[in-house]
């Protein structure tokens, strides 16, 4: 699902306002900690939209978003696919 720039800006602002910490694994995948009382499911979807738009990570992984206390968390599969863009149109040789 492509997100328009204006929508992406709004989503990114909302996500960043809630973000407490980004934890990077040894394999280069992020997990996110958000403020207590927020819905990790909602924020995992936002994280996926942001990552898809930014094209930063070129491998598939599971996004994990949890609250500060760790009492709530959500996981969502991220499939990059962006590194394949252009192959069908012959842009990459």
C-alpha positions in Angstrom: 0.0 0.0 0.0 1.6 3.2 -1.2 1.2 6.2 1.1 1.0 9.8 -0.3 3.8 12.2 0.9 1.4 14.3 2.9 0.0 11.2 4.7 3.5 9.8 5.2 4.5 13.1 6.9 1.5 12.9 9.2 2.2 9.3 10.0 5.9 9.9 10.6 5.2 12.8 13.0 2.7 10.8 15.0 5.0 7.8 15.2 8.0 9.9 16.2 5.9 11.7 18.9 5.1 8.3 20.4 8.6 6.8 20.0 10.6 6.3 23.2 13.4 4.1 21.8 14.5 2.2 18.7 16.4 -0.9 19.4 18.6 -2.3 16.6 19.3 -6.1 16.5 22.7 -7.5 15.4 21.1 -8.3 12.0 20.1 -4.7 11.5 16.4 -4.9 12.2 14.6 -2.3 14.4 12.2 -2.9 17.3 10.4 0.1 18.7 9.3 1.1 22.2 6.4 3.5 22.4 4.8 5.5 25.2 2.7 3.7 27.6 -1.1 3.7 26.9 -0.7 3.7 23.1 -1.8 0.8 20.8 1.2 -1.2 19.6 -0.8 -2.7 16.8 -1.5 0.7 15.4 2.1 1.8 15.7 3.4 -1.4 14.1 1.4 -0.6 11.0 2.8 2.9 11.0 6.3 1.6 11.3 5.7 -0.7 8.3 4.4 2.2 6.2 7.4 4.4 7.1 9.9 1.7 6.4 8.3 0.8 3.1 8.4 4.4 2.0 12.0 5.1 3.1 13.5 2.0 1.5 16.1 1.7 4.2 16.0 -2.1 4.9 16.3 -4.5 2.0 15.5 -7.8 3.8 12.3 -9.2 5.3 11.8 -9.3 9.0 9.3 -9.0 11.8 8.5 -5.5 13.1 8.0 -5.5 16.9 6.5 -2.6 18.7 6.0 -2.6 22.5 5.0 -0.2 25.2 7.6 1.1 27.7 6.5 -1.4 30.4 6.5 -4.3 27.9 2.9 -5.1 29.0 1.7 -4.8 25.4 3.3 -5.5 22.1 2.5 -6.3 18.5 4.4 -7.9 15.6 4.0 -7.4 11.9 5.8 -8.9 9.0 7.8 -6.5 6.8 8.6 -7.7 3.3 10.9 -5.2 1.7 10.6 -6.0 -2.0 11.8 -2.5 -2.9 15.2 -3.7 -4.1 13.4 -5.6 -6.9 11.6 -2.5 -8.1 12.6 -1.7 -11.7 13.5 -5.3 -12.6 10.3 -5.8 -14.6 10.9 -2.6 -16.5 14.5 -3.6 -17.4 15.9 -0.8 -15.3 18.4 -3.1 -13.6 20.8 -5.2 -15.6 
